[in-house]
Amino acid sequence: MNFKITPEVLAENDKQGPRYTSYPTAVEFNSDFGKEQFILQLKEADQNANTPLSLYIHIPFCKTRCSFCGCYTHILKNENQIEKYVDSLIREISLLKEVLKNRNKIAQLHFGGGTPSILSDNQIAKLLTKIKSSFVLTENGEVAIEVNPSSITLDKISFLKEQGFNRISFGVQDLDSNVLDHIGRPQTEEQIKSTFSHSKKLGFKSVNMDLIYGLPGQTVTQFENTIDKVIKISPDRVALYSFAYLPKIMSNQSSIKDSSLPKREDKFAMFASAYKKFMSQGYVQIGMDHFAKKDDDLSVAKEKGTLFRNFMGYTVSPHREMLGIGASSIGYINGAFYQNSKNLKEYESLINTNTLPVVKGYKLTDDDKYRQFVITSLMCNFKINYNDFYKQFKVNFEDYFKNELEELDKQRKTALPFTIKGDETLTATNAGSVFIRNICMTFDAYLKEKKGTSFSKTV
């Protein structure tokens, strides 16, 4: 990083704000948009028979609840719960296909959680059989799964490869035993190395790792040591997430005390050090918090300007519509977001009555679509091209966003500008790429009405 972030700049800009995996964000979803509205959106979307979809399958189960986790999870009480849930997923796919009769191509399939690798081989095969009988994966389509390195076996990884998975992501978080004890993550460095080595030998197209900085017990020196070890393991992609500390919303985080967390300056130093190390080893920065090897599909997409972002993270798939399947899953179809019930019993009860389990959503207005385009462009490419915006909407960018541009003009007069305004583009500076969420917040029409307590800090 060829710029200096002072403690004053950090204090001023480390605000609560969305991660913008969607716009509008999920806090805007409401019950006015339910099953009936969702079915109407599906029917309209079904007319685009040749346009591929993405498919997200949520597996909420975990054997234990990690103290840092911010995901929707359900602690497993007995194995029958999983079998019952897999049957519900299969029924939900059938219900969707009753409406979505003509549109059966998918370019991306992602199993997330929770712990998707908690499924047995038979359960995975059973679910994939249903998916493959209902949808057709496009050539070079991505089939990805998130796994827990402390519980996955080498045989299970081999099975996943045989079943057609071509991308595998390990939720590592850190390699330091003290930090892992703090967050209730029972895994060893040897497990990480063994599972990564095996996955690479099997020929997965992409073997990836998730890390988190800002966790309890982490220090700058310790995290630098972790990054050095990660670089030697050589994952194809690294997701480097800022710890979202929201104990008032996530009850499991209440066991984490403020005093155990790194100070703001140390937390940023962890990110800055990791950034320098990854970049010096030939990784490419992808969006705000990902790094990928130069020959990885994400890096190629960034170079072409075709990178996209959705609830599954950064993706190379240009197809924005996504079906979310499973309890709590979020999807996006025909210009509308929808979300299934978060309550596992309610989800399964609705499925058992042959009812799509959608309980809330949001249909975008024209203004939402304009802002969605801008925020997605910033999150993916760190810039907005005015001509691209006009081609998409036949609206003049500088006229429509006059107030937002004036707000950014004021910020540009500070000691560390976040944007550069050109004749045809608005581009984030190197410092702005670090605070890209803050730039996006300028274009968020809903945020001004919120106090921000639903969101994590931006640094």
Secondary structure, 3 states (H helix, E strand, C coil): CCCCCCHHHHHHHCCECCCCCCCCCHHHCECCCCHHHHHHHHHHHCCCCCCCEEEEEEECEECCCCCCCCCCCEECCCHHHHHHHHHHHHHHHHHHHHHCCCCCEEEEEEEEECCHHHCCHHHHHHHHHHHHHHCEEEEEEEEEEEECCCCCCHHHHHHHHHCCCCEEEEEEECCCHHHHHHHCCCCCHHHHHHHHHHHHHHCCCEEEEEEEECCCCCCHHHHHHHHHHHHHHCCCEEEEEECCCCCCCCHHHHHCCHHHCCCHHHHHHHHHHHHHHHHHCCEEEECCCEEEECCCHHHHHHHHCCCEEECCEEECCCCCCEEEECCCCEEEECCEEEEECCCHHHHHHHHHCCCCCEEEEEECCHHHHHHHHHHHHHHHHCEEEHHHHHHHHCCCHHHHCHHHHHHHHHHHCCCCCCEEECCCEEEECHHHHHCHHHHHHHCCCCHHHCCCCCCCECC
